[in-house]
Amino acid sequence: MARVFISHATPDVAIATLIRDWLGTDHETFLEVHPEDGIQVGEAWRERLHDELRKADAVVCVVSEASIASSWCTAEVAIADALGCLLLPVQLEGVIHPLIRHLNHIPHTTAREHLEKALRQFDAGGRKLAKDQEPFPGLDAFTTSLSAVFFGRDQETRALARKVRRGPGLLTVVGPSGCGKSSLVKAGLLAQLADDPRWLVMPPWLPGNDPLDALSRAVRKTAERVGHDWSLQEARDRLVLDGLHGVAQELVDEDRRLLITIDQAEELFTRADEKDRQVLANLLREGLGDRVRVIATLRSEFLDDLRTLPELAGVHIGSYVLAPLAREVLNIVITGPAKVAGLKVHPELVAQLVEDTASGEALPLLAFTLQHLAMNVPRGGTLSSERYEHLGGVHGALAQHADDVLDGAVSETGLGKEELLSRLAMLAALDHTGLPTRKRVNLAQLDETAQKALEVFVRHRLLTANGDKQGRWIGVAHEALFTEWRPLRNAIDERQIGLRAAQSVELDASQWIEGARADHLLLNEDTFAAIEPLVSDDDLSPDARRYLATSRVRIHALQRQRRHERRRTTSWLAVFLVAAVGAAGLAAFQWHTASAQRDAATARALVAQAQVVRNSAPQLALRLRIAAHALAPSPDTELADAARACAVASGGLSRHEWQQHLPGLAYRDTCARQEN
C-alpha cells in the first residue's frame, strides 16, 4: 500500500479532497486540510509538510494556474521530483507544469481510473504471474518476474525505494544470510522501479572472480534495451575508457536515473582479488552521482570491509538493515502467492504451517515446503495436508528431499555417500560467528565424476549453477541446507579445523591489506607451519591465497638469510679458531723452548757440579750426570765417561739403576777395566 501525498493550491482544495476520497483506504493518503489526519491547529505546518513529502512513495500534483503561481506548490513538486517519488500530474484546464512537462498530465475528469491503476501497479510492481510459473520459488530468491507473488515485505519495499530515490551514493541492504535481501531487492524494489519511466534498471549481477566482466555483461544487456548494439568487449572497453559516468550518459538522459544492482556483494571480498576489486570500486566512485544509483546486497559482516575500501573514500555508503520476517506476516506469505496462482489452502493447513515455521528465520524451509506442496497442483487445486505430512513438515521436507537426491546421485555416479557429502561440504565456508555459509566453486576445478554428481543436486534445485567467462560456478541454493540436513552438517563439521584455519587466514589477510601489506603482519614461521597443512586453496579467497603465498616467500627468504648468516658465522669462527690455535701453538712452542732452555741450563749446572766432585765423589758425580741427562740429554751429559771414571760405580748404583741409566754397559765392567 503506497503512501500518497496530494499537492494542491488553496483554490483547488475541492478537487484535492475528491482525489483523496477516490483513493479511500486502499492507500495511506495525506491531504493537509483533512480534518482527521491533516495538519492540526497549532501544528508546525512546514515541518509536517516536509516530513510527509519525505515519507511519500507517490505525489499527486493538482496542476493549475494557481499551483504554478504558488511558490510552495512549486517547491513540493521540485522536492518530490528530487526525492524520486512517483509523480502523478492531474491537470486542470489544460495547464502543464513547467517542471514536469516531460510527464503525461491526466485531465481531472478522467483522473480517477488512471490514478487507481498507476497506484495498483506501483503496489504490485506492475507484474503478473506468467502461465505455468510456480508461485513459490523454494530455496531460490524471488526474482523480478515473481514480484506478483512476493508478499510480506510491502513496508520494507517502500522504505527501500524511498532510500534509493532520495539518497545519493551507494546503498547496501544488509542482514544475516537467508533473511531475504536478494528477494527484497529483486522482487520488491526493482519490480517497483522497472516500469517507472524515470528509472533505467540494470539487471542484477554477482561480482564473481571478475567484477568488471560481470558489470560489462549487465551494461551490454541494459544498452540493448535502449537501442545500443554493444558487444561484450565494447561494453567493457567503454567502462575502461569512459568510466561508469560516461557509460551512464550514453544510457540515460537528464530526466532518467540508472540503477545498478550488485547482488551478493560479499563476493568482492571472497572471490575477487584486490586488483579487480580496486578497479570496480574506482568505477563506482567516479560514476556515482545524480544519474547513477547503486544498491548492493551484502552480508552484515562485510559492511565494514566495504566502507573501509580506500577507493571508496568520500563516497556516502548507506545501509538498510533487513530483519527476518515477523511471525504475523507468515499467513500472507502462504496465502498471497497461492491466491495469485489460483490455488486453495485450507485454514487448518495455513495454521499448521505458521505454527511449524514459528518465525522468519525458518522462512527458507517454509518456501521450500510450499514449493513441493504446490508441485503439479493445477490452477483451482488445493494444497494437501496429507502431502504436507508425507513431506515431513516444514523442518523435515528439505532433509527428506536431500536424502532422496543423495540416493539418486549415488545410483547415477557410483560414488559413495561419504565421498559425495565431502564434495558438497566444499561448498561451505565459515562466517565470522563460525557458522557455515555458502560459497561458489568453479566446476572446472572438480573431476568429471564429481561434476556429474553435483549436477544431480542442481537438477533437484538444492544447488544453483551459473556461468561467466571464468567458467560455470556452483553453490548451494540456500544455507538452510547446511543446518537442516544432518549428513551434510556432519560432513562440514569434519572439515571444521580446515575451515577455521581458512577463516583465520582470511582475517589475517584483511589486516595485512589494511596495514599496507607490511611484512610484520605476515605469518611467522611457526604459525605458517601449523596452518598451511590444514587449509585448501579452494577454501581461501584470492587475497588470502596471496597472503599465504607472500608469507611462504617471506619465510623462505628469512630461512635463506639465516643459512647465509650461519655460514658466514661459521667461516669467521673457523678463522678465529685457526688464529686461536696458531696463537696457542706459538705460545706452547715458546713455552716449550723456554722450558727446554731452563732444563739445559740446569743440566749444565749439574754437569759442572759433577765435574767438581768427579774425583772426590765419583758416585755423586755419576748421579748428578744421570740427573742432568734426564733433564736435557746432550753430549755434555754423556754418562758412559762418568761411569768409567767411577772405580767403585757398581757400589754406588744398584743393578736396576745401572740397567736403567747405563744400558749399554755391562754391570761393573767399567770399574773392572779401570782396576786393570
Buried (B, 14 or more C-beta within 10 A) or exposed (E): BBBBBBBBBEBBBEBBBEBBEBBEEBBBBBBBEBEEEBBEEEEEEEEBBBEBBBBBBBBBBBBBEBBBEBEEBBBBBEBBBEBBBBBBBBBBEEBEBEBBEEBEBBEBEEBBEBBBEBBEBBBBBBBEBEEEBBBBBBBBBBBBBBBBBBBBBBEBBBBBBBBBBBBEBBBBBBBBBBBBBBBBBBBBBBBBBBBBEBBBBBBBBBBBBBBBBBBBBBBBBBBEEEEBEBEBEBBBEBBEEBBBBEBBBEBBEEEBBBBBBBBBBBBBBBBBBBEBBBBBBBBBBBBBBEBBBBBBBBBBBBBEBBBEBEBBEEBEBBBBEBEBBEEEBBBBBBBBBBBBBEBEBEEEBBEBBBEBBEEBBBBBBBBBBBBBBBEEBEEEEEBBBEBBEEBBBBBBBBBBBBBEBBEBBBEEBEBEBEBBBBBBBBBBBBBEEEBBBBBBBBBEEBEEBBBBBBBBBBEBBBBBBEEBEBEBBBBBBBBBBBBBBEBBBEBBEEBEEBBBBBBBBBEBBBEBBEEEEEEEBBBEBEBBEEBBEBBEEBBBBBBBBBBBEBBBEBBEEEEEEEEEEEEEEEEEEEEEEEEEEEEEEEEEEEEEEEEEEEBBEBBBEBBEBBBEBBEEBBBBBBBBBBBBBEBBBEEBBBBEEBBBBBBEBBEBBEEEEBEEBBEEBEBBBBBEEBEE
